[in-house]
Amino acid sequence: MIRFADRPRRIAVFRALQLGDMLCAVPALRALRKAEPDAAITLIGLPWAASFVERFSHLIDDLMVFPGAPGMPEQPIREEETQAFYEQARARRFDLAIQLHGSGLVTNAIVRQLGARQMAGFRPVPAAPVAGRAERKWQPGVVSYGARPVKELLIDWPGGNEIERLLALTSRLGYPPDGTQLEFPLRPADNAAWQRLALMYDLMPGNFICVHPGARMHSRRWPVERFAAVADVLRQHWKIVVTGTPDEAELVGRLCDTLGSPVINLCGKTDLGAMAAVVKHARLLLCNDTGASHIAAAMHTPSVVVSCGSDRARWAPLDSSSHRVLADYPACRPCMHQDCPVGHLCAEGVGVDEVVAAAMAMTGQSRETQEVSHA
């Protein structure tokens, strides 16, 4: 635990990641805010996170846009902005900088350059010692940034679920957890958008299933033809609403063309808040292991998640009674390839019948009931 002579008045949190990753950080941010209600908390993140900070203004005060760095694939590096970014960070004179972005292999060096008086984060777990070589001891200590000493607390990068990993660090800082549940606050405009869509498409809470076939990384996508096959079974009981981002229009179009009518295509017709409101009122969300699955967890909507490529133990929703994650485990998993180079074995290993059975179970139906009702 870092011992504070004075409570930190200016805190930086480094997590330059996408939506799902940010939602998994909400319990840690909630613990931080509850323990430091008067601190100014700055998120250092990607440009899109301006909307995240606006939605989570009860947890975060402002955003500093990170210009990227070598070894970080989330965005191209904007080298012309790098010097000004670090100068601005040091000018803020943060009392505490918290590294909530991975094991620290790349990001600890970045967070040190913020010039905070104190730093906390993760460190890579050392490899097993080689015979005859002295074991490296990891200890909290003091490092120097320029002429300014920086007190560090680094803990071993733990295994397990991402939510619990991040809470392990905030707990070590002396900030007790305030629950592990996710949040996604809906604003009046989000609920108004839902009301318009409900009227337009005759949607009612629980009378439709939301299908979200996209994912930012192609290697995380279950084949769209299999999504269509599952949706074809499910629409015998519920309306099918398909969601996606504008850049997933071609993928969603293929799914809808395969299904034919009736299907409600909302791809590109909702912003993030409106999509979350739609998910809130769905009977079930069927999706890949992507940000949409964490929205379902935040909205308390049951989900079936087909997990391809990623580390299932790390990213699966904590509530396994409401969220069923299906996955296959070839030797190449987990991976970080944008496109799978070896035949997408992890996706091929999850069958349509398995997903249909999971969806039926999560909605309180059984496959036998479905077959009898249409005999």
C-alpha positions in Angstrom: 0.0 0.0 0.0 1.2 3.5 -0.8 1.2 5.6 2.3 -0.1 9.1 1.4 1.3 12.0 3.5 -1.6 14.0 2.0 -4.6 12.7 0.1 -3.9 12.8 -3.7 -5.7 15.8 -5.2 -4.8 15.0 -8.8 -4.9 11.4 -10.0 -4.2 10.1 -13.5 -5.5 6.7 -14.6 -3.8 5.2 -17.7 -6.0 2.8 -19.7 -5.9 3.5 -23.5 -8.2 0.8 -24.7 -11.6 0.2 -26.3 -15.1 0.0 -24.9 -15.2 -3.5 -23.5 -11.9 -3.0 -21.8 -13.0 0.3 -20.3 -16.3 -1.2 -19.0 -14.2 -3.8 -17.2 -12.4 -1.0 -15.4 -15.5 0.6 -14.0 -15.5 -1.3 -10.7 -11.9 -0.2 -10.1 -12.8 3.4 -11.0 -15.8 3.2 -8.7 -13.6 2.0 -5.8 -11.2 4.8 -6.5 -13.9 7.5 -6.6 -15.5 6.3 -3.5 -12.3 6.5 -1.6 -11.1 9.8 -3.1 -14.4 11.7 -3.6 -12.6 15.1 -3.8 -9.8 14.2 -6.1 -9.6 15.3 -9.7 -9.4 12.0 -11.7 -8.1 12.2 -15.2 -8.4 9.3 -17.6 -5.5 9.0 -20.1 -7.1 7.1 -23.0 -8.0 6.9 -26.7 -9.8 9.7 -28.5 -13.1 7.8 -28.5 -13.1 7.8 -24.7 -14.4 11.4 -24.6 -17.8 9.9 -24.8 -16.9 7.4 -22.0 -15.8 10.2 -19.7 -19.0 12.1 -20.4 -21.1 9.1 -19.6 -19.1 8.2 -16.5 -18.6 11.8 -15.2 -19.5 10.6 -11.7 -16.3 8.6 -11.8 -13.9 10.6 -14.0 -13.4 14.3 -14.3 -11.6 14.7 -17.6 -9.7 13.0 -20.4 -6.2 13.4 -21.7 -5.9 11.9 -25.2 -3.0 9.5 -25.4 -1.1 9.9 -28.7 0.1 6.3 -28.9 3.4 4.6 -28.4 5.6 1.8 -29.9 4.3 -1.6 -28.9 0.7 -0.5 -28.4 -1.5 -1.6 -31.3 -4.7 0.2 -30.3 -4.1 3.2 -32.5 -1.4 4.6 -34.8 1.3 6.7 -33.1 0.9 10.4 -33.6 4.6 11.3 -33.0 4.1 15.0 -33.6 1.9 15.1 -30.5 4.0 13.0 -28.2 6.3 15.7 -26.7 3.4 18.1 -26.0 1.4 15.3 -24.4 4.1 14.5 -21.8 4.8 18.1 -21.2 1.2 18.7 -20.5 1.0 15.7 -18.2 4.0 16.8 -16.2 2.6 20.4 -16.0 -0.5 19.0 -14.2 1.8 17.6 -11.4 -0.3 14.5 -10.7 0.0 13.3 -7.2 -0.7 9.7 -8.2 -0.6 7.9 -11.6 -2.3 4.5 -11.8 -1.3 2.1 -14.6 -4.5 0.0 -15.3 -3.3 -1.0 -18.8 -2.0 -4.6 -18.9 1.1 -6.2 -17.3 3.2 -3.1 -17.5 5.7 -4.5 -19.9 5.2 -1.6 -22.2 3.0 0.8 -20.2 5.0 1.3 -17.0 7.6 3.2 -18.9 4.8 5.4 -20.4 3.2 6.1 -17.0 6.6 7.0 -15.4 6.9 9.7 -18.0 3.8 11.4 -16.7 5.9 12.7 -13.9 3.5 11.9 -11.0 4.7 12.1 -7.5 3.6 8.5 -6.9 2.8 5.6 -9.3 1.0 2.3 -8.9 0.6 -0.4 -11.5 1.3 -4.0 -12.5 4.6 -5.6 -13.3 5.2 -8.7 -15.5 5.6 -11.8 -13.5 9.2 -12.9 -13.8 9.9 -16.1 -15.7 11.0 -19.1 -13.6 14.7 -18.7 -12.6 17.3 -20.4 -14.6 19.6 -22.7 -12.7 22.7 -20.8 -11.6 21.2 -17.4 -12.2 20.2 -15.2 -9.3 16.4 -14.7 -9.0 15.3 -11.1 -9.5 13.4 -9.7 -6.6 10.5 -7.3 -7.2 10.0 -4.8 -4.5 8.2 -1.5 -4.2 10.7 1.4 -4.2 11.6 4.8 -5.4 12.7 5.6 -8.9 13.8 8.9 -10.3 12.2 10.8 -13.1 14.6 13.7 -13.9 15.3 15.3 -10.5 11.9 14.3 -9.0 11.8 11.0 -7.1 8.7 8.9 -7.7 7.4 6.4 -5.2 6.2 3.2 -6.9 3.9 0.4 -5.9 4.0 -2.4 -8.5 2.2 -5.7 -7.9 2.6 -8.9 -9.9 0.2 -9.1 -12.9 -2.4 -11.5 -11.6 -4.3 -14.2 -13.5 -8.1 -14.5 -13.6 -10.9 -12.1 -14.7 -10.0 -8.6 -15.8 -12.4 -7.0 -13.4 -10.8 -8.8 -10.4 -7.3 -8.1 -11.7 -7.8 -4.3 -11.7 -9.5 -4.4 -8.3 -6.5 -6.2 -6.9 -4.4 -3.1 -7.6 -6.9 -0.6 -6.2 -7.3 -2.7 -3.1 -3.5 -2.7 -2.6 -3.7 1.1 -2.8 -6.1 1.0 0.2 -9.3 1.5 -1.9 -11.8 -1.2 -0.9 -13.9 -2.7 -3.7 -17.4 -1.3 -4.1 -18.8 -4.3 -5.8 -17.8 -6.0 -9.1 -20.9 -5.2 -11.1 -20.5 -3.2 -14.3 -22.4 0.0 -15.1 -23.5 1.8 -18.2 -25.7 4.8 -17.2 -28.4 5.5 -19.7 -29.3 9.2 -20.4 -32.7 10.6 -21.4 -31.7 10.7 -25.0 -30.8 7.0 -24.9 -34.2 6.1 -23.5 -36.0 8.4 -26.0 -34.2 6.6 -28.8 -35.4 3.3 -27.5 -39.0 4.5 -27.4 -38.8 5.7 -31.0 -37.4 2.3 -32.2 -39.9 0.4 -30.1 -42.7 2.3 -31.7 -41.3 2.0 -35.2 -40.6 -1.8 -35.1 -43.3 -2.9 -32.6 -40.7 -3.9 -30.0 -41.6 -4.6 -26.4 -39.3 -5.5 -23.5 -38.5 -9.2 -23.8 -40.2 -9.9 -27.2 -36.9 -9.8 -29.2 -33.4 -11.2 -29.2 -30.5 -8.9 -30.1 -27.8 -10.4 -32.4 -24.5 -8.5 -32.6 -22.3 -10.4 -35.0 -19.4 -7.9 -35.2 -16.1 -7.4 -33.3 -13.3 -5.0 -33.9 -10.8 -7.8 -34.5 -11.8 -10.2 -37.2 -10.3 -13.1 -35.3 -12.9 -12.5 -32.6 -15.8 -13.0 -35.0 -17.8 -16.3 -35.2 -18.8 -16.9 -38.8 -21.7 -14.8 -39.8 -23.4 -17.7 -41.5 -23.6 -19.5 -38.1 -25.1 -16.4 -36.5 -27.7 -16.5 -39.2 -28.4 -20.2 -38.6 -28.9 -19.6 -34.9 -31.1 -16.5 -35.5 -33.2 -18.5 -37.9 -34.1 -20.9 -35.1 -34.6 -18.2 -32.5 -37.0 -16.1 -34.6 -39.6 -18.8 -34.3 -40.1 -17.5 -30.8 -38.9 -13.9 -30.8 -38.3 -11.0 -33.1 -34.6 -10.7 -34.2 -32.9 -7.3 -33.9 -29.4 -7.0 -35.4 -27.0 -4.3 -34.2 -23.6 -3.2 -35.2 -21.4 -0.2 -35.9 -21.4 1.6 -39.2 -18.2 -0.1 -40.3 -19.8 -3.5 -39.7 -22.6 -2.7 -42.2 -21.4 -5.2 -44.8 -21.1 -8.0 -42.2 -24.6 -7.3 -40.8 -26.0 -7.0 -44.4 -24.8 -10.5 -45.1 -26.5 -11.8 -42.0 -29.7 -10.1 -42.8 -29.6 -11.2 -46.5 -29.1 -14.8 -45.3 -32.0 -14.6 -43.0 -34.4 -12.7 -45.2 -37.5 -11.1 -43.7 -38.6 -10.6 -41.0 -35.5 -9.2 -39.4 -34.8 -5.7 -37.9 -31.5 -4.3 -39.0 -30.4 -1.5 -36.7 -26.7 -1.5 -37.8 -25.5 2.1 -37.9 -28.9 3.4 -36.8 -28.1 3.8 -33.1 -25.3 5.4 -31.2 -23.7 3.6 -28.3 -26.2 4.8 -25.8 -29.3 3.9 -27.9 -27.8 0.4 -28.6 -27.3 -0.1 -24.9 -31.0 0.8 -24.3 -32.0 -1.7 -27.0 -29.9 -4.4 -25.3 -31.4 -3.5 -21.9 -34.9 -4.4 -23.2 -33.9 -7.5 -25.2 -34.7 -11.0 -24.0 -31.2 -12.1 -24.8 -28.0 -10.8 -26.5 -26.2 -13.2 -28.8 -22.7 -11.8 -29.7 -19.0 -12.4 -29.9 -16.5 -11.7 -27.1 -16.6 -7.9 -27.6 -17.8 -4.7 -26.0 -21.4 -5.6 -26.6 -21.1 -8.5 -24.1 -20.0 -6.2 -21.3 -23.0 -3.8 -22.1 -25.3 -6.8 -21.6 -23.7 -7.5 -18.3 -24.1 -3.8 -17.3 -27.7 -3.8 -18.4 -28.5 -7.1 -16.6 -29.6 -8.7 -19.9 -28.8 -12.4 -20.3 -26.3 -13.2 -23.0 -24.7 -16.0 -25.0 -21.2 -15.1 -26.0 -19.2 -17.0 -28.6 -15.6 -16.5 -27.5 -13.1 -16.8 -30.3 -9.4 -16.1 -30.0 -9.4 -14.2 -26.7 -8.6 -15.3 -23.2 -12.0 -16.5 -22.0 -11.1 -16.6 -18.3 -10.0 -13.0 -18.5 -12.9 -11.5 -20.4 -16.0 -13.6 -19.6 -18.7 -11.9 -17.5 -18.4 -12.8 -13.8 -22.1 -13.8 -13.5 -22.0 -17.2 -15.2 -25.7 -17.8 -14.3 -26.8 -14.9 -16.6 -24.1 -15.1 -19.2 -23.1 -18.3 -21.1 -19.7 -18.1 -22.8 -19.0 -20.8 -25.4 -15.4 -21.5 -26.6 -13.1 -24.0 -28.1 -9.5 -24.3 -27.2 -7.0 -25.1 -30.0 -3.3 -24.9 -29.1 -2.9 -21.5 -30.8 -5.3 -19.8 -28.3 -5.3 -17.1 -27.0 -4.1 -14.9 -29.9 -3.8 -11.2 -30.9 -4.1 -11.6 -34.7 -6.4 -9.2 -36.4 -7.2 -12.0 -38.9 -6.6 -15.7 -38.0 -3.7 -17.2 -40.0 -4.4 -20.8 -39.3 -8.0 -21.5 -40.3 -9.9 -19.9 -37.4 -10.0 -23.2 -35.5 -11.4 -21.7 -32.3 -14.4 -20.4 -34.2 -15.0 -23.5 -36.2 -15.0 -25.6 -33.0 -18.2 -23.9 -31.7 -21.2 -25.4 -33.5 -24.7 -23.9 -34.3 -26.5 -26.5 -32.3 -24.4 -25.8 -29.2 -25.2 -22.1 -29.5 -28.9 -22.7 -30.1 -29.1 -25.0 -27.0 -27.4 -22.3 -24.9 -29.7 -19.6 -26.1 -32.8 -21.7 -25.5 -31.6 -22.5 -22.0 -30.8 -18.8 -21.2 -34.3 -17.8 -22.3 -36.1 -20.5 -20.3 -36.9 -22.5 -23.4 -35.7 -25.9 -24.3 -34.9 -27.3 -27.7 -37.5 -30.0 -27.2 -40.2 -27.4 -26.5 -39.3 -25.6 -29.7 -39.4 -28.8 -31.8 -42.7 -29.9 -30.3 -44.3 -26.5 -30.8 -43.5 -26.6 -34.5 -44.2 -30.3 -35.2 
